[in-house]
Amino acid sequence: MSNIRIEKCPLCNSKNLKPKFVCKDYFVSHESFELYSCIDCGFVLTQNFPSHDTIGKYYEASEYVSHSDTKQGIVNRMYHAVRKYMLKKKLKFVCKQSGKQTGKMLDVGCGTGYFLNAAKQKGWETVGIEKSEHARNLAINRFELTVKSEDHLNTLPPESFDVITLWHVLEHLENLNEIMDSLHNLLLPDGTAVIAVPNCSSYDAQHYQTYWAAYDVPRHLWHFTPQTMKFLANKFNFQIIRQKPLNFDSFYVSLLSEKYKGGNKVTALVKAFIIGLISNIKTIFSKDKGSSMIFVLKKKHFE
């Protein structure tokens, strides 16, 4: 198997990386992977992760809902119920932050196409990028969307999109710096990028530690905090103009984390609700503490 060993921090180029702890892939392979952190900037990454050409098998599970659209099990049924509610809220949020009700939208990692279809129905001209052929075909056949493979990203004309969205996608992408550079090139000068990622400095992440489901090794290669997202944005001449917690994610992630820990299902459900609630209460006092965060980015303009 071809694995990628990170010698330098992708954010600050420091070689001062140290082991953080070991996480298990509870979802597919049950293999273990090390997390490393950068002493200089605090960025956390999965070490020795499978390369682009071999990581596909770690997504090959019928329960992987963002690719398979499965409704098996209580967690996935909950995911679908929440997604239906959140689609309208996400699109409303994007419209408000971009200042546009219609325009050209690119959704990177669009999965089975639900968000992109919601935007299309509201009059947006949409394009999706999706690595998984199965998910891509579901999006095309179900919603008649324009969805291309990830190689297509480099063929799109520069400064051609009003909005680019990445909903829990950036943490999956091997070429982190290249992707951020592409986002900057593809956005119009007044365009808006909306990026949602898990927050490994959240209360639920600190509570569950190695069981925290949003580490999701080895599918999640990078593990962000609001501080490291700000560092990354600034590196590519973006400014974060808004950040917002995704409150439902704390419950979903906590439920999965309790499942990974094992034990009584009813007790796990109660514990997950309590931890999710505490995590959300923490965001009232600190916006940096959400289990998952949405970041709104605009290009910096220099005189």
LOFI-25364 format. One record per residue (C-alpha): x, y, z; residue in one letter; chain; residue number from 1. Coordinates in steps of 0.1 Angstrom, whole numbers, plus 5000, padded with zeros to 4 digits. Layout:
BEGIN
SITE      X      Y      Z   residu   chaine   num
SITE      X      Y      Z        a        A   NUM
...
END
This chain:
BEGIN
SITE      X      Y      Z   residu   chaine   num
SITE   5000   5000   5000        m        A     1
SITE   5012   5035   4991        s        A     2
SITE   5010   5058   5021        n        A     3
SITE   5018   5095   5024        i        A     4
SITE   5042   5106   5051        r        A     5
SITE   5040   5143   5059        i        A     6
SITE   5075   5158   5067        e        A     7
SITE   5065   5194   5067        k        A     8
SITE   5034   5212   5080        c        A     9
SITE   5012   5221   5050        p        A    10
SITE   5003   5254   5067        l        A    11
SITE   5036   5268   5079        c        A    12
SITE   5062   5245   5064        n        A    13
SITE   5076   5237   5098        s        A    14
SITE   5093   5203   5102        k        A    15
SITE   5085   5204   5139        n        A    16
SITE   5058   5178   5139        l        A    17
SITE   5051   5156   5169        k        A    18
SITE   5027   5126   5176        p        A    19
SITE   4994   5136   5192        k        A    20
SITE   4976   5102   5196        f        A    21
SITE   4965   5072   5176        v        A    22
SITE   4929   5069   5162        c        A    23
SITE   4911   5039   5149        k        A    24
SITE   4891   5037   5117        d        A    25
SITE   4859   5023   5133        y        A    26
SITE   4839   5028   5102        f        A    27
SITE   4855   5006   5075        v        A    28
SITE   4889   4990   5080        s        A    29
SITE   4894   4990   5118        h        A    30
SITE   4931   5000   5111        e        A    31
SITE   4948   5025   5133        s        A    32
SITE   4964   5058   5122        f        A    33
SITE   4985   5084   5140        e        A    34
SITE   4976   5120   5143        l        A    35
SITE   5005   5145   5144        y        A    36
SITE   5004   5182   5154        s        A    37
SITE   5026   5210   5144        c        A    38
SITE   5043   5226   5174        i        A    39
SITE   5047   5259   5156        d        A    40
SITE   5012   5266   5143        c        A    41
SITE   4991   5240   5160        g        A    42
SITE   4978   5223   5128        f        A    43
SITE   4967   5186   5133        v        A    44
SITE   4971   5160   5105        l        A    45
SITE   4967   5123   5099        t        A    46
SITE   5002   5108   5094        q        A    47
SITE   5009   5080   5069        n        A    48
SITE   4975   5082   5052        f        A    49
SITE   4967   5062   5021        p        A    50
SITE   4976   5080   4989        s        A    51
SITE   4951   5093   4963        h        A    52
SITE   4951   5061   4943        d        A    53
SITE   4946   5038   4973        t        A    54
SITE   4923   5056   4996        i        A    55
SITE   4892   5046   4977        g        A    56
SITE   4887   5014   4996        k        A    57
SITE   4883   5033   5029        y        A    58
SITE   4851   5049   5014        y        A    59
SITE   4837   5015   5003        e        A    60
SITE   4810   5010   5029        a        A    61
SITE   4772   5010   5023        s        A    62
SITE   4769   5031   5055        e        A    63
SITE   4790   5059   5041        y        A    64
SITE   4760   5081   5037        v        A    65
SITE   4775   5111   5017        s        A    66
SITE   4784   5087   4989        h        A    67
SITE   4759   5059   4991        s        A    68
SITE   4727   5078   5003        d        A    69
SITE   4719   5049   5026        t        A    70
SITE   4692   5052   5052        k        A    71
SITE   4702   5021   5072        q        A    72
SITE   4705   5026   5109        g        A    73
SITE   4693   5053   5133        i        A    74
SITE   4724   5075   5127        v        A    75
SITE   4719   5076   5090        n        A    76
SITE   4682   5082   5093        r        A    77
SITE   4689   5111   5116        m        A    78
SITE   4714   5124   5090        y        A    79
SITE   4688   5124   5063        h        A    80
SITE   4662   5141   5085        a        A    81
SITE   4686   5168   5095        v        A    82
SITE   4699   5173   5060        r        A    83
SITE   4665   5180   5046        k        A    84
SITE   4660   5207   5072        y        A    85
SITE   4695   5221   5068        m        A    86
SITE   4695   5223   5029        l        A    87
SITE   4672   5254   5031        k        A    88
SITE   4692   5269   5059        k        A    89
SITE   4725   5264   5042        k        A    90
SITE   4713   5279   5009        l        A    91
SITE   4697   5309   5027        k        A    92
SITE   4730   5314   5046        f        A    93
SITE   4750   5313   5013        v        A    94
SITE   4727   5338   4996        c        A    95
SITE   4729   5362   5026        k        A    96
SITE   4767   5360   5029        q        A    97
SITE   4773   5363   4992        s        A    98
SITE   4747   5390   4987        g        A    99
SITE   4733   5372   4957        k        A   100
SITE   4701   5353   4952        q        A   101
SITE   4713   5337   4919        t        A   102
SITE   4746   5334   4900        g        A   103
SITE   4772   5308   4892        k        A   104
SITE   4779   5282   4920        m        A   105
SITE   4806   5255   4923        l        A   106
SITE   4801   5228   4949        d        A   107
SITE   4834   5209   4955        v        A   108
SITE   4827   5174   4968        g        A   109
SITE   4790   5177   4961        c        A   110
SITE   4784   5140   4970        g        A   111
SITE   4750   5128   4958        t        A   112
SITE   4740   5164   4949        g        A   113
SITE   4713   5174   4974        y        A   114
SITE   4727   5209   4981        f        A   115
SITE   4735   5216   4945        l        A   116
SITE   4700   5206   4935        n        A   117
SITE   4685   5229   4961        a        A   118
SITE   4705   5257   4946        a        A   119
SITE   4696   5248   4911        k        A   120
SITE   4659   5249   4920        q        A   121
SITE   4663   5284   4932        k        A   122
SITE   4678   5296   4899        g        A   123
SITE   4716   5291   4905        w        A   124
SITE   4737   5280   4876        e        A   125
SITE   4755   5250   4892        t        A   126
SITE   4785   5229   4887        v        A   127
SITE   4796   5200   4910        g        A   128
SITE   4829   5183   4915        i        A   129
SITE   4829   5148   4930        e        A   130
SITE   4856   5122   4933        k        A   131
SITE   4833   5092   4938        s        A   132
SITE   4819   5078   4906        e        A   133
SITE   4790   5062   4924        h        A   134
SITE   4780   5094   4941        a        A   135
SITE   4786   5114   4909        r        A   136
SITE   4762   5091   4890        n        A   137
SITE   4736   5094   4917        l        A   138
SITE   4737   5132   4915        a        A   139
SITE   4735   5132   4877        i        A   140
SITE   4708   5106   4873        n        A   141
SITE   4686   5117   4902        r        A   142
SITE   4688   5155   4898        f        A   143
SITE   4701   5160   4862        e        A   144
SITE   4730   5180   4876        l        A   145
SITE   4763   5189   4859        t        A   146
SITE   4788   5170   4880        v        A   147
SITE   4824   5163   4870        k        A   148
SITE   4853   5143   4883        s        A   149
SITE   4879   5161   4904        e        A   150
SITE   4903   5163   4875        d        A   151
SITE   4878   5188   4859        h        A   152
SITE   4886   5214   4886        l        A   153
SITE   4918   5224   4868        n        A   154
SITE   4899   5229   4835        t        A   155
SITE   4874   5255   4848        l        A   156
SITE   4880   5291   4836        p        A   157
SITE   4895   5315   4862        p        A   158
SITE   4872   5340   4880        e        A   159
SITE   4841   5323   4868        s        A   160
SITE   4821   5316   4900        f        A   161
SITE   4802   5339   4924        d        A   162
SITE   4801   5312   4951        v        A   163
SITE   4822   5281   4958        i        A   164
SITE   4811   5258   4986        t        A   165
SITE   4829   5229   5003        l        A   166
SITE   4806   5212   5028        w        A   167
SITE   4828   5189   5049        h        A   168
SITE   4852   5183   5020        v        A   169
SITE   4884   5202   5026        l        A   170
SITE   4895   5178   5053        e        A   171
SITE   4894   5150   5027        h        A   172
SITE   4915   5166   5000        l        A   173
SITE   4952   5155   4997        e        A   174
SITE   4964   5185   4979        n        A   175
SITE   4954   5211   5004        l        A   176
SITE   4974   5240   4992        n        A   177
SITE   4966   5234   4956        e        A   178
SITE   4929   5233   4963        i        A   179
SITE   4931   5266   4982        m        A   180
SITE   4950   5282   4953        d        A   181
SITE   4923   5269   4929        s        A   182
SITE   4895   5284   4950        l        A   183
SITE   4912   5318   4949        h        A   184
SITE   4917   5315   4911        n        A   185
SITE   4881   5304   4903        l        A   186
SITE   4863   5330   4924        l        A   187
SITE   4852   5363   4909        l        A   188
SITE   4869   5393   4926        p        A   189
SITE   4838   5398   4948        d        A   190
SITE   4830   5361   4951        g        A   191
SITE   4824   5341   4982        t        A   192
SITE   4838   5308   4994        a        A   193
SITE   4819   5289   5021        v        A   194
SITE   4838   5261   5038        i        A   195
SITE   4825   5238   5065        a        A   196
SITE   4849   5216   5085        v        A   197
SITE   4850   5197   5118        p        A   198
SITE   4866   5216   5147        n        A   199
SITE   4891   5195   5167        c        A   200
SITE   4892   5221   5194        s        A   201
SITE   4855   5217   5202        s        A   202
SITE   4842   5205   5235        y        A   203
SITE   4830   5172   5221        d        A   204
SITE   4864   5166   5204        a        A   205
SITE   4881   5172   5238        q        A   206
SITE   4856   5149   5255        h        A   207
SITE   4859   5120   5232        y        A   208
SITE   4896   5122   5223        q        A   209
SITE   4906   5092   5202        t        A   210
SITE   4869   5081   5199        y        A   211
SITE   4858   5115   5184        w        A   212
SITE   4840   5104   5152        a        A   213
SITE   4850   5136   5132        a        A   214
SITE   4886   5125   5132        y        A   215
SITE   4873   5099   5108        d        A   216
SITE   4908   5085   5099        v        A   217
SITE   4920   5079   5073        p        A   218
SITE   4893   5097   5052        r        A   219
SITE   4900   5130   5071        h        A   220
SITE   4935   5139   5064        l        A   221
SITE   4935   5174   5080        w        A   222
SITE   4920   5184   5113        h        A   223
SITE   4911   5221   5115        f        A   224
SITE   4905   5247   5143        t        A   225
SITE   4893   5282   5138        p        A   226
SITE   4928   5294   5144        q        A   227
SITE   4944   5271   5117        t        A   228
SITE   4916   5279   5093        m        A   229
SITE   4924   5316   5097        k        A   230
SITE   4961   5308   5091        f        A   231
SITE   4952   5288   5059        l        A   232
SITE   4929   5316   5046        a        A   233
SITE   4955   5343   5051        n        A   234
SITE   4981   5322   5034        k        A   235
SITE   4961   5323   5002        f        A   236
SITE   4950   5359   5004        n        A   237
SITE   4915   5352   5018        f        A   238
SITE   4899   5370   5047        q        A   239
SITE   4874   5351   5069        i        A   240
SITE   4845   5375   5072        i        A   241
SITE   4822   5352   5092        r        A   242
SITE   4823   5320   5111        q        A   243
SITE   4794   5301   5124        k        A   244
SITE   4789   5267   5143        p        A   245
SITE   4768   5239   5128        l        A   246
SITE   4749   5230   5159        n        A   247
SITE   4733   5198   5147        f        A   248
SITE   4767   5183   5140        d        A   249
SITE   4776   5181   5177        s        A   250
SITE   4747   5157   5183        f        A   251
SITE   4754   5136   5152        y        A   252
SITE   4792   5134   5159        v        A   253
SITE   4786   5126   5196        s        A   254
SITE   4762   5098   5187        l        A   255
SITE   4787   5082   5164        l        A   256
SITE   4814   5087   5190        s        A   257
SITE   4793   5069   5216        e        A   258
SITE   4787   5041   5191        k        A   259
SITE   4825   5037   5186        y        A   260
SITE   4830   5035   5224        k        A   261
SITE   4804   5007   5226        g        A   262
SITE   4781   5000   5255        g        A   263
SITE   4743   5002   5260        n        A   264
SITE   4725   5018   5230        k        A   265
SITE   4700   5037   5252        v        A   266
SITE   4727   5050   5275        t        A   267
SITE   4748   5060   5245        a        A   268
SITE   4719   5080   5231        l        A   269
SITE   4714   5099   5263        v        A   270
SITE   4751   5106   5267        k        A   271
SITE   4754   5118   5231        a        A   272
SITE   4726   5142   5236        f        A   273
SITE   4742   5156   5268        i        A   274
SITE   4776   5160   5252        i        A   275
SITE   4761   5175   5221        g        A   276
SITE   4741   5200   5242        l        A   277
SITE   4771   5210   5263        i        A   278
SITE   4791   5215   5231        s        A   279
SITE   4765   5238   5217        n        A   280
SITE   4761   5257   5249        i        A   281
SITE   4799   5263   5248        k        A   282
SITE   4794   5281   5215        t        A   283
SITE   4772   5307   5231        i        A   284
SITE   4802   5319   5251        f        A   285
SITE   4829   5312   5224        s        A   286
SITE   4821   5310   5187        k        A   287
SITE   4853   5290   5183        d        A   288
SITE   4839   5259   5201        k        A   289
SITE   4814   5245   5176        g        A   290
SITE   4818   5208   5168        s        A   291
SITE   4818   5218   5131        s        A   292
SITE   4822   5253   5118        m        A   293
SITE   4813   5272   5086        i        A   294
SITE   4838   5298   5074        f        A   295
SITE   4829   5325   5049        v        A   296
SITE   4859   5337   5029        l        A   297
SITE   4864   5367   5006        k        A   298
SITE   4894   5376   4985        k        A   299
SITE   4917   5402   5000        k        A   300
SITE   4921   5433   4978        h        A   301
SITE   4954   5451   4977        f        A   302
SITE   4958   5487   4967        e        A   303
END
